[in-house]
Amino acid sequence: MQDIINGRCGWCGTDELYVKYHDEEWGKTVTDDKTLFEFLVLESAQAGLSWITIL
């Protein structure tokens, strides 16, 4: 289990972009087809890259 710091997952750290992603997108249920497709494309593009590069 990851450490929880200030109500956030440990992977989030203190990077402003990661914090924004964690707080506004991570773990939220998505049912919109356009958004699901966007996530699929981003996940595919991310292969082998750091998420900070993708975000």
PDB file of N, H, CA, C and O in Angstrom:
ATOM      1  N   MET A   1       0.841  -1.176   0.000  1.00  0.00           N
ATOM      2  CA  MET A   1       0.000   0.000   0.000  1.00  0.00           C
ATOM      3  C   MET A   1       0.888   1.241   0.000  1.00  0.00           C
ATOM      4  O   MET A   1       1.878   1.312   0.728  1.00  0.00           O
ATOM      5  N   GLN A   2       0.519   2.212  -0.824  1.00  0.00           N
ATOM      6  H   GLN A   2      -0.285   2.154  -1.416  1.00  0.00           H
ATOM      7  CA  GLN A   2       1.326   3.421  -0.923  1.00  0.00           C
ATOM      8  C   GLN A   2       1.082   4.340   0.265  1.00  0.00           C
ATOM      9  O   GLN A   2       0.010   4.339   0.869  1.00  0.00           O
ATOM     10  N   ASP A   3       2.113   5.128   0.585  1.00  0.00           N
ATOM     11  H   ASP A   3       2.985   5.128   0.094  1.00  0.00           H
ATOM     12  CA  ASP A   3       1.979   6.108   1.660  1.00  0.00           C
ATOM     13  C   ASP A   3       0.998   7.193   1.236  1.00  0.00           C
ATOM     14  O   ASP A   3       0.972   7.608   0.078  1.00  0.00           O
ATOM     15  N   ILE A   4       0.204   7.639   2.177  1.00  0.00           N
ATOM     16  H   ILE A   4       0.225   7.301   3.118  1.00  0.00           H
ATOM     17  CA  ILE A   4      -0.709   8.742   1.919  1.00  0.00           C
ATOM     18  C   ILE A   4      -0.139   9.987   2.600  1.00  0.00           C
ATOM     19  O   ILE A   4       0.078  10.003   3.812  1.00  0.00           O
ATOM     20  N   ILE A   5       0.099  11.027   1.801  1.00  0.00           N
ATOM     21  H   ILE A   5      -0.077  11.014   0.816  1.00  0.00           H
ATOM     22  CA  ILE A   5       0.649  12.274   2.312  1.00  0.00           C
ATOM     23  C   ILE A   5      -0.375  13.379   2.043  1.00  0.00           C
ATOM     24  O   ILE A   5      -0.713  13.655   0.892  1.00  0.00           O
ATOM     25  N   ASN A   6      -0.861  14.002   3.109  1.00  0.00           N
ATOM     26  H   ASN A   6      -0.586  13.778   4.044  1.00  0.00           H
ATOM     27  CA  ASN A   6      -1.843  15.085   2.962  1.00  0.00           C
ATOM     28  C   ASN A   6      -3.051  14.664   2.129  1.00  0.00           C
ATOM     29  O   ASN A   6      -3.574  15.463   1.352  1.00  0.00           O
ATOM     30  N   GLY A   7      -3.495  13.427   2.283  1.00  0.00           N
ATOM     31  H   GLY A   7      -3.071  12.778   2.914  1.00  0.00           H
ATOM     32  CA  GLY A   7      -4.662  12.955   1.550  1.00  0.00           C
ATOM     33  C   GLY A   7      -4.380  12.582   0.106  1.00  0.00           C
ATOM     34  O   GLY A   7      -5.308  12.315  -0.657  1.00  0.00           O
ATOM     35  N   ARG A   8      -3.113  12.560  -0.277  1.00  0.00           N
ATOM     36  H   ARG A   8      -2.359  12.777   0.343  1.00  0.00           H
ATOM     37  CA  ARG A   8      -2.738  12.199  -1.648  1.00  0.00           C
ATOM     38  C   ARG A   8      -1.895  10.931  -1.637  1.00  0.00           C
ATOM     39  O   ARG A   8      -1.252  10.608  -0.637  1.00  0.00           O
ATOM     40  N   CYS A   9      -1.903  10.227  -2.741  1.00  0.00           N
ATOM     41  H   CYS A   9      -2.425  10.489  -3.553  1.00  0.00           H
ATOM     42  CA  CYS A   9      -1.085   9.026  -2.895  1.00  0.00           C
ATOM     43  C   CYS A   9       0.395   9.413  -2.894  1.00  0.00           C
ATOM     44  O   CYS A   9       0.759  10.516  -3.302  1.00  0.00           O
ATOM     45  N   GLY A  10       1.239   8.494  -2.433  1.00  0.00           N
ATOM     46  H   GLY A  10       0.943   7.598  -2.102  1.00  0.00           H
ATOM     47  CA  GLY A  10       2.664   8.748  -2.358  1.00  0.00           C
ATOM     48  C   GLY A  10       3.319   9.034  -3.698  1.00  0.00           C
ATOM     49  O   GLY A  10       4.294   9.784  -3.752  1.00  0.00           O
ATOM     50  N   TRP A  11       2.801   8.447  -4.802  1.00  0.00           N
ATOM     51  H   TRP A  11       2.009   7.838  -4.758  1.00  0.00           H
ATOM     52  CA  TRP A  11       3.409   8.649  -6.115  1.00  0.00           C
ATOM     53  C   TRP A  11       3.275  10.090  -6.583  1.00  0.00           C
ATOM     54  O   TRP A  11       4.021  10.534  -7.455  1.00  0.00           O
ATOM     55  N   CYS A  12       2.344  10.807  -6.017  1.00  0.00           N
ATOM     56  H   CYS A  12       1.738  10.446  -5.308  1.00  0.00           H
ATOM     57  CA  CYS A  12       2.065  12.176  -6.438  1.00  0.00           C
ATOM     58  C   CYS A  12       3.216  13.124  -6.112  1.00  0.00           C
ATOM     59  O   CYS A  12       3.531  14.018  -6.898  1.00  0.00           O
ATOM     60  N   GLY A  13       3.837  12.930  -4.960  1.00  0.00           N
ATOM     61  H   GLY A  13       3.581  12.204  -4.322  1.00  0.00           H
ATOM     62  CA  GLY A  13       4.950  13.788  -4.556  1.00  0.00           C
ATOM     63  C   GLY A  13       4.526  15.238  -4.408  1.00  0.00           C
ATOM     64  O   GLY A  13       3.413  15.526  -3.968  1.00  0.00           O
ATOM     65  N   THR A  14       5.417  16.149  -4.777  1.00  0.00           N
ATOM     66  H   THR A  14       6.321  15.914  -5.134  1.00  0.00           H
ATOM     67  CA  THR A  14       5.125  17.573  -4.635  1.00  0.00           C
ATOM     68  C   THR A  14       5.150  18.318  -5.958  1.00  0.00           C
ATOM     69  O   THR A  14       4.934  19.530  -5.985  1.00  0.00           O
ATOM     70  N   ASP A  15       5.409  17.616  -7.058  1.00  0.00           N
ATOM     71  H   ASP A  15       5.584  16.632  -7.035  1.00  0.00           H
ATOM     72  CA  ASP A  15       5.418  18.260  -8.365  1.00  0.00           C
ATOM     73  C   ASP A  15       4.031  18.837  -8.653  1.00  0.00           C
ATOM     74  O   ASP A  15       3.028  18.130  -8.548  1.00  0.00           O
ATOM     75  N   GLU A  16       3.977  20.107  -9.011  1.00  0.00           N
ATOM     76  H   GLU A  16       4.792  20.681  -9.096  1.00  0.00           H
ATOM     77  CA  GLU A  16       2.708  20.810  -9.215  1.00  0.00           C
ATOM     78  C   GLU A  16       1.822  20.129 -10.261  1.00  0.00           C
ATOM     79  O   GLU A  16       0.606  20.049 -10.084  1.00  0.00           O
ATOM     80  N   LEU A  17       2.418  19.644 -11.338  1.00  0.00           N
ATOM     81  H   LEU A  17       3.406  19.710 -11.481  1.00  0.00           H
ATOM     82  CA  LEU A  17       1.651  18.988 -12.393  1.00  0.00           C
ATOM     83  C   LEU A  17       1.065  17.665 -11.914  1.00  0.00           C
ATOM     84  O   LEU A  17      -0.091  17.359 -12.207  1.00  0.00           O
ATOM     85  N   TYR A  18       1.855  16.870 -11.176  1.00  0.00           N
ATOM     86  H   TYR A  18       2.795  17.118 -10.939  1.00  0.00           H
ATOM     87  CA  TYR A  18       1.355  15.614 -10.614  1.00  0.00           C
ATOM     88  C   TYR A  18       0.243  15.869  -9.596  1.00  0.00           C
ATOM     89  O   TYR A  18      -0.752  15.144  -9.567  1.00  0.00           O
ATOM     90  N   VAL A  19       0.410  16.899  -8.761  1.00  0.00           N
ATOM     91  H   VAL A  19       1.217  17.487  -8.784  1.00  0.00           H
ATOM     92  CA  VAL A  19      -0.603  17.224  -7.756  1.00  0.00           C
ATOM     93  C   VAL A  19      -1.916  17.594  -8.442  1.00  0.00           C
ATOM     94  O   VAL A  19      -2.982  17.127  -8.039  1.00  0.00           O
ATOM     95  N   LYS A  20      -1.842  18.428  -9.473  1.00  0.00           N
ATOM     96  H   LYS A  20      -0.977  18.807  -9.800  1.00  0.00           H
ATOM     97  CA  LYS A  20      -3.047  18.824 -10.223  1.00  0.00           C
ATOM     98  C   LYS A  20      -3.701  17.602 -10.865  1.00  0.00           C
ATOM     99  O   LYS A  20      -4.919  17.441 -10.785  1.00  0.00           O
ATOM    100  N   TYR A  21      -2.903  16.739 -11.502  1.00  0.00           N
ATOM    101  H   TYR A  21      -1.914  16.870 -11.567  1.00  0.00           H
ATOM    102  CA  TYR A  21      -3.435  15.524 -12.127  1.00  0.00           C
ATOM    103  C   TYR A  21      -4.097  14.632 -11.073  1.00  0.00           C
ATOM    104  O   TYR A  21      -5.198  14.125 -11.287  1.00  0.00           O
ATOM    105  N   HIS A  22      -3.427  14.443  -9.945  1.00  0.00           N
ATOM    106  H   HIS A  22      -2.532  14.854  -9.771  1.00  0.00           H
ATOM    107  CA  HIS A  22      -3.969  13.603  -8.877  1.00  0.00           C
ATOM    108  C   HIS A  22      -5.298  14.152  -8.372  1.00  0.00           C
ATOM    109  O   HIS A  22      -6.269  13.408  -8.231  1.00  0.00           O
ATOM    110  N   ASP A  23      -5.342  15.446  -8.101  1.00  0.00           N
ATOM    111  H   ASP A  23      -4.553  16.051  -8.216  1.00  0.00           H
ATOM    112  CA  ASP A  23      -6.517  16.055  -7.494  1.00  0.00           C
ATOM    113  C   ASP A  23      -7.695  16.192  -8.454  1.00  0.00           C
ATOM    114  O   ASP A  23      -8.849  16.109  -8.033  1.00  0.00           O
ATOM    115  N   GLU A  24      -7.415  16.401  -9.741  1.00  0.00           N
ATOM    116  H   GLU A  24      -6.478  16.468 -10.084  1.00  0.00           H
ATOM    117  CA  GLU A  24      -8.495  16.691 -10.678  1.00  0.00           C
ATOM    118  C   GLU A  24      -8.888  15.529 -11.585  1.00  0.00           C
ATOM    119  O   GLU A  24      -9.997  15.525 -12.121  1.00  0.00           O
ATOM    120  N   GLU A  25      -8.007  14.536 -11.772  1.00  0.00           N
ATOM    121  H   GLU A  25      -7.106  14.539 -11.336  1.00  0.00           H
ATOM    122  CA  GLU A  25      -8.322  13.467 -12.715  1.00  0.00           C
ATOM    123  C   GLU A  25      -8.188  12.055 -12.153  1.00  0.00           C
ATOM    124  O   GLU A  25      -9.019  11.196 -12.447  1.00  0.00           O
ATOM    125  N   TRP A  26      -7.164  11.803 -11.355  1.00  0.00           N
ATOM    126  H   TRP A  26      -6.489  12.501 -11.116  1.00  0.00           H
ATOM    127  CA  TRP A  26      -6.868  10.452 -10.875  1.00  0.00           C
ATOM    128  C   TRP A  26      -8.021   9.876 -10.064  1.00  0.00           C
ATOM    129  O   TRP A  26      -8.513  10.521  -9.138  1.00  0.00           O
ATOM    130  N   GLY A  27      -8.449   8.684 -10.400  1.00  0.00           N
ATOM    131  H   GLY A  27      -8.050   8.160 -11.153  1.00  0.00           H
ATOM    132  CA  GLY A  27      -9.448   7.983  -9.601  1.00  0.00           C
ATOM    133  C   GLY A  27     -10.883   8.428  -9.814  1.00  0.00           C
ATOM    134  O   GLY A  27     -11.779   7.943  -9.124  1.00  0.00           O
ATOM    135  N   LYS A  28     -11.128   9.328 -10.741  1.00  0.00           N
ATOM    136  H   LYS A  28     -10.400   9.723 -11.302  1.00  0.00           H
ATOM    137  CA  LYS A  28     -12.494   9.776 -11.017  1.00  0.00           C
ATOM    138  C   LYS A  28     -13.096   8.867 -12.085  1.00  0.00           C
ATOM    139  O   LYS A  28     -12.448   8.543 -13.081  1.00  0.00           O
ATOM    140  N   THR A  29     -14.335   8.466 -11.863  1.00  0.00           N
ATOM    141  H   THR A  29     -14.861   8.729 -11.054  1.00  0.00           H
ATOM    142  CA  THR A  29     -15.022   7.605 -12.817  1.00  0.00           C
ATOM    143  C   THR A  29     -15.322   8.385 -14.090  1.00  0.00           C
ATOM    144  O   THR A  29     -15.854   9.495 -14.040  1.00  0.00           O
ATOM    145  N   VAL A  30     -14.975   7.794 -15.230  1.00  0.00           N
ATOM    146  H   VAL A  30     -14.543   6.893 -15.270  1.00  0.00           H
ATOM    147  CA  VAL A  30     -15.217   8.424 -16.522  1.00  0.00           C
ATOM    148  C   VAL A  30     -16.113   7.507 -17.344  1.00  0.00           C
ATOM    149  O   VAL A  30     -15.838   6.315 -17.476  1.00  0.00           O
ATOM    150  N   THR A  31     -17.190   8.071 -17.898  1.00  0.00           N
ATOM    151  H   THR A  31     -17.413   9.040 -17.791  1.00  0.00           H
ATOM    152  CA  THR A  31     -18.092   7.280 -18.737  1.00  0.00           C
ATOM    153  C   THR A  31     -18.242   7.877 -20.132  1.00  0.00           C
ATOM    154  O   THR A  31     -18.822   7.250 -21.018  1.00  0.00           O
ATOM    155  N   ASP A  32     -17.727   9.074 -20.327  1.00  0.00           N
ATOM    156  H   ASP A  32     -17.255   9.584 -19.607  1.00  0.00           H
ATOM    157  CA  ASP A  32     -17.808   9.761 -21.611  1.00  0.00           C
ATOM    158  C   ASP A  32     -16.871   9.090 -22.622  1.00  0.00           C
ATOM    159  O   ASP A  32     -15.682   8.927 -22.351  1.00  0.00           O
ATOM    160  N   ASP A  33     -17.402   8.705 -23.780  1.00  0.00           N
ATOM    161  H   ASP A  33     -18.368   8.838 -24.001  1.00  0.00           H
ATOM    162  CA  ASP A  33     -16.605   7.999 -24.789  1.00  0.00           C
ATOM    163  C   ASP A  33     -15.397   8.811 -25.259  1.00  0.00           C
ATOM    164  O   ASP A  33     -14.315   8.256 -25.449  1.00  0.00           O
ATOM    165  N   LYS A  34     -15.573  10.103 -25.446  1.00  0.00           N
ATOM    166  H   LYS A  34     -16.452  10.554 -25.291  1.00  0.00           H
ATOM    167  CA  LYS A  34     -14.473  10.951 -25.916  1.00  0.00           C
ATOM    168  C   LYS A  34     -13.323  10.963 -24.902  1.00  0.00           C
ATOM    169  O   LYS A  34     -12.155  10.855 -25.277  1.00  0.00           O
ATOM    170  N   THR A  35     -13.661  11.095 -23.633  1.00  0.00           N
ATOM    171  H   THR A  35     -14.609  11.182 -23.329  1.00  0.00           H
ATOM    172  CA  THR A  35     -12.640  11.115 -22.581  1.00  0.00           C
ATOM    173  C   THR A  35     -11.968   9.754 -22.440  1.00  0.00           C
ATOM    174  O   THR A  35     -10.753   9.683 -22.255  1.00  0.00           O
ATOM    175  N   LEU A  36     -12.740   8.677 -22.526  1.00  0.00           N
ATOM    176  H   LEU A  36     -13.727   8.735 -22.676  1.00  0.00           H
ATOM    177  CA  LEU A  36     -12.159   7.332 -22.461  1.00  0.00           C
ATOM    178  C   LEU A  36     -11.177   7.114 -23.609  1.00  0.00           C
ATOM    179  O   LEU A  36     -10.107   6.537 -23.411  1.00  0.00           O
ATOM    180  N   PHE A  37     -11.537   7.573 -24.808  1.00  0.00           N
ATOM    181  H   PHE A  37     -12.406   8.041 -24.969  1.00  0.00           H
ATOM    182  CA  PHE A  37     -10.643   7.446 -25.954  1.00  0.00           C
ATOM    183  C   PHE A  37      -9.373   8.273 -25.735  1.00  0.00           C
ATOM    184  O   PHE A  37      -8.273   7.824 -26.059  1.00  0.00           O
ATOM    185  N   GLU A  38      -9.527   9.473 -25.189  1.00  0.00           N
ATOM    186  H   GLU A  38     -10.420   9.837 -24.926  1.00  0.00           H
ATOM    187  CA  GLU A  38      -8.364  10.313 -24.883  1.00  0.00           C
ATOM    188  C   GLU A  38      -7.410   9.585 -23.936  1.00  0.00           C
ATOM    189  O   GLU A  38      -6.199   9.581 -24.156  1.00  0.00           O
ATOM    190  N   PHE A  39      -7.953   8.973 -22.887  1.00  0.00           N
ATOM    191  H   PHE A  39      -8.937   8.977 -22.708  1.00  0.00           H
ATOM    192  CA  PHE A  39      -7.124   8.231 -21.933  1.00  0.00           C
ATOM    193  C   PHE A  39      -6.432   7.043 -22.600  1.00  0.00           C
ATOM    194  O   PHE A  39      -5.269   6.761 -22.315  1.00  0.00           O
ATOM    195  N   LEU A  40      -7.142   6.353 -23.482  1.00  0.00           N
ATOM    196  H   LEU A  40      -8.087   6.583 -23.714  1.00  0.00           H
ATOM    197  CA  LEU A  40      -6.558   5.218 -24.200  1.00  0.00           C
ATOM    198  C   LEU A  40      -5.375   5.675 -25.052  1.00  0.00           C
ATOM    199  O   LEU A  40      -4.322   5.037 -25.054  1.00  0.00           O
ATOM    200  N   VAL A  41      -5.553   6.774 -25.769  1.00  0.00           N
ATOM    201  H   VAL A  41      -6.408   7.292 -25.768  1.00  0.00           H
ATOM    202  CA  VAL A  41      -4.483   7.304 -26.618  1.00  0.00           C
ATOM    203  C   VAL A  41      -3.294   7.757 -25.769  1.00  0.00           C
ATOM    204  O   VAL A  41      -2.146   7.466 -26.104  1.00  0.00           O
ATOM    205  N   LEU A  42      -3.567   8.471 -24.669  1.00  0.00           N
ATOM    206  H   LEU A  42      -4.500   8.707 -24.397  1.00  0.00           H
ATOM    207  CA  LEU A  42      -2.481   8.925 -23.796  1.00  0.00           C
ATOM    208  C   LEU A  42      -1.726   7.748 -23.191  1.00  0.00           C
ATOM    209  O   LEU A  42      -0.498   7.770 -23.110  1.00  0.00           O
ATOM    210  N   GLU A  43      -2.450   6.731 -22.769  1.00  0.00           N
ATOM    211  H   GLU A  43      -3.448   6.713 -22.834  1.00  0.00           H
ATOM    212  CA  GLU A  43      -1.812   5.547 -22.179  1.00  0.00           C
ATOM    213  C   GLU A  43      -0.937   4.842 -23.214  1.00  0.00           C
ATOM    214  O   GLU A  43       0.154   4.374 -22.890  1.00  0.00           O
ATOM    215  N   SER A  44      -1.413   4.767 -24.453  1.00  0.00           N
ATOM    216  H   SER A  44      -2.300   5.148 -24.716  1.00  0.00           H
ATOM    217  CA  SER A  44      -0.636   4.139 -25.528  1.00  0.00           C
ATOM    218  C   SER A  44       0.623   4.946 -25.827  1.00  0.00           C
ATOM    219  O   SER A  44       1.700   4.380 -26.018  1.00  0.00           O
ATOM    220  N   ALA A  45       0.483   6.268 -25.867  1.00  0.00           N
ATOM    221  H   ALA A  45      -0.391   6.728 -25.712  1.00  0.00           H
ATOM    222  CA  ALA A  45       1.619   7.138 -26.169  1.00  0.00           C
ATOM    223  C   ALA A  45       2.643   7.124 -25.034  1.00  0.00           C
ATOM    224  O   ALA A  45       3.829   7.361 -25.262  1.00  0.00           O
ATOM    225  N   GLN A  46       2.189   6.849 -23.829  1.00  0.00           N
ATOM    226  H   GLN A  46       1.225   6.656 -23.644  1.00  0.00           H
ATOM    227  CA  GLN A  46       3.042   6.903 -22.645  1.00  0.00           C
ATOM    228  C   GLN A  46       4.023   5.747 -22.567  1.00  0.00           C
ATOM    229  O   GLN A  46       5.040   5.852 -21.882  1.00  0.00           O
ATOM    230  N   ALA A  47       3.744   4.656 -23.246  1.00  0.00           N
ATOM    231  H   ALA A  47       2.918   4.571 -23.803  1.00  0.00           H
ATOM    232  CA  ALA A  47       4.556   3.447 -23.129  1.00  0.00           C
ATOM    233  C   ALA A  47       6.051   3.766 -23.180  1.00  0.00           C
ATOM    234  O   ALA A  47       6.568   4.209 -24.206  1.00  0.00           O
ATOM    235  N   GLY A  48       6.728   3.537 -22.070  1.00  0.00           N
ATOM    236  H   GLY A  48       6.307   3.177 -21.237  1.00  0.00           H
ATOM    237  CA  GLY A  48       8.163   3.747 -21.993  1.00  0.00           C
ATOM    238  C   GLY A  48       8.579   5.159 -21.610  1.00  0.00           C
ATOM    239  O   GLY A  48       9.763   5.417 -21.395  1.00  0.00           O
ATOM    240  N   LEU A  49       7.622   6.074 -21.521  1.00  0.00           N
ATOM    241  H   LEU A  49       6.660   5.864 -21.696  1.00  0.00           H
ATOM    242  CA  LEU A  49       7.943   7.452 -21.166  1.00  0.00           C
ATOM    243  C   LEU A  49       7.478   7.755 -19.750  1.00  0.00           C
ATOM    244  O   LEU A  49       6.613   7.070 -19.206  1.00  0.00           O
ATOM    245  N   SER A  50       8.048   8.764 -19.179  1.00  0.00           N
ATOM    246  H   SER A  50       8.751   9.320 -19.621  1.00  0.00           H
ATOM    247  CA  SER A  50       7.614   9.235 -17.864  1.00  0.00           C
ATOM    248  C   SER A  50       6.278   9.956 -18.021  1.00  0.00           C
ATOM    249  O   SER A  50       6.049  10.628 -19.026  1.00  0.00           O
ATOM    250  N   TRP A  51       5.395   9.819 -17.032  1.00  0.00           N
ATOM    251  H   TRP A  51       5.581   9.273 -16.215  1.00  0.00           H
ATOM    252  CA  TRP A  51       4.103  10.509 -17.094  1.00  0.00           C
ATOM    253  C   TRP A  51       4.291  12.014 -17.128  1.00  0.00           C
ATOM    254  O   TRP A  51       3.465  12.720 -17.706  1.00  0.00           O
ATOM    255  N   ILE A  52       5.347  12.522 -16.528  1.00  0.00           N
ATOM    256  H   ILE A  52       6.018  11.949 -16.058  1.00  0.00           H
ATOM    257  CA  ILE A  52       5.581  13.963 -16.532  1.00  0.00           C
ATOM    258  C   ILE A  52       5.781  14.457 -17.967  1.00  0.00           C
ATOM    259  O   ILE A  52       5.428  15.594 -18.282  1.00  0.00           O
ATOM    260  N   THR A  53       6.339  13.623 -18.831  1.00  0.00           N
ATOM    261  H   THR A  53       6.626  12.700 -18.575  1.00  0.00           H
ATOM    262  CA  THR A  53       6.504  13.972 -20.239  1.00  0.00           C
ATOM    263  C   THR A  53       5.154  14.053 -20.932  1.00  0.00           C
ATOM    264  O   THR A  53       4.928  14.945 -21.749  1.00  0.00           O
ATOM    265  N   ILE A  54       4.258  13.129 -20.612  1.00  0.00           N
ATOM    266  H   ILE A  54       4.443  12.405 -19.947  1.00  0.00           H
ATOM    267  CA  ILE A  54       2.937  13.078 -21.236  1.00  0.00           C
ATOM    268  C   ILE A  54       2.048  14.203 -20.733  1.00  0.00           C
ATOM    269  O   ILE A  54       1.341  14.834 -21.518  1.00  0.00           O
ATOM    270  N   LEU A  55       2.077  14.458 -19.430  1.00  0.00           N
ATOM    271  H   LEU A  55       2.652  13.945 -18.792  1.00  0.00           H
ATOM    272  CA  LEU A  55       1.220  15.496 -18.859  1.00  0.00           C
ATOM    273  C   LEU A  55       1.663  16.856 -19.329  1.00  0.00           C
ATOM    274  O   LEU A  55       1.063  17.863 -18.955  1.00  0.00           O
TER     275      LEU A  55
END
